[in-house]
Amino acid sequence: MEGDDDLDEVAVAEVSSRHDFTVGAADAGGRLDAVIAAQVAELSRASVQRLIEDGHVRVGAVVATKAGARLREGDRIVVEVPPPEPLELVAEDIPLVVLFEDADVIVIDKPAGLVVHPAAGHPRGTLVNALLFHCTDLSGIGGVLRPGIVHRLDKDTSGVMIATKSDRAHASLMAQFQAKSRGDADGKIERAYLAIAAPPPTGAGGTLRTLYGRHPVHRKRFSSKVASGKAAVTHWERVESLAGAALVRLRLETGRTHQIRVHAADHGWPLLGDPVYGHRQRDERLAAAAAELGRQALHAAVLAFDHPVTGERLSFEAPLPADLERVLAALR
């Protein structure tokens, strides 16, 4: 997910935020930057250090100046996160595979490696930059850094994506994706993925139904092994057995960040090549396939939705890209 959103699969506007908490006994003696990063899920330690340098963190009534300052139990920490400075969005002639386009929406087959929207470290070369070149009427709703974006795919996940070109389309599709994220029974978005799991899951298929939230230790990761959290549901079926792996089709009932990758890994069959939730392959054949792929073996194969203006039911399918086809051939 590149610099992934932490609010499920739905894009959100770029806004400021304030975090206020009191240091407990477990964090007493810890470094200021480390404690804040552990307490505020969306902030990395590096971003906390920048906030301290810029005077946006207070310990009690005093503005903090040292990231390594040791905290005491009962210290009150206040973190003010300013809105990001607007980036200059530049239209770039980046090739797009367009599956459908009209006055309101554009559906593309996103290649692996393409970041969806600009962020720190990726100001250019993103899908938004490409869309600005291709669509002169891209919707500005959704935040200055994410015009037209109503959902996203991780940087290294390929497949079907939709963007909006009008305000009316943006509002309608955002509502459809939010309903999907919550798992509403009347949610109109349908999403199916193909993935290579290594080792393979046991059985022909099933449903993974869990709670879902931040990993209790690794705060930049997610977990389905949490005591409390949101509901997450993934349906899966084995498509093809491979050498030490399997091609699996997965259908999302909810849309949590990294949901497929986390559900697969937490149930003992991580996706091949997943740099975050996977593991080092001991089998030479699988290790070679993962190294050649260089990304998680995950592809958004199908996206279906109701057209936001006409109401027509639309469904689009993106074929497996060449890199995943090569891995399948190597493991057959």
Sequence and secondary structure as in RCSB ss.txt:
>XXXX:A:sequence
MEGDDDLDEVAVAEVSSRHDFTVGAADAGGRLDAVIAAQVAELSRASVQRLIEDGHVRVGAVVATKAGARLREGD
RIVVEVPPPEPLELVAEDIPLVVLFEDADVIVIDKPAGLVVHPAAGHPRGTLVNALLFHCTDLSGIGGVLRPGIV
HRLDKDTSGVMIATKSDRAHASLMAQFQAKSRGDADGKIERAYLAIAAPPPTGAGGTLRTLYGRHPVHRKRFSSK
VASGKAAVTHWERVESLAGAALVRLRLETGRTHQIRVHAADHGWPLLGDPVYGHRQRDERLAAAAAELGRQALHA
AVLAFDHPVTGERLSFEAPLPADLERVLAALR
>XXXX:A:secstr
  S  SSTTB      EEEEEE  GGGTT BHHHHHHHHSTT  HHHHHHHHHTT EEETTEE   TT B  TT 
EEEEEE                EEEE SSEEEEEE TT  SS BTTBSSSSHHHHHHHH TT   TT TTSTTBS
B   TT EEEEEEESSHHHHHHHHHHHHHHHHT TT   EEEEEEEESS  SSSEEEEEEEEEE SS TTSEES 
 SS EEEEEEEEEEEEETTEEEEEEEESS  TTHHHHHHHHTT  BTT TTT     SHHHHHHHHHH S  EEE
EEEEEE TTT  EEEEE    HHHHHHHHHH 
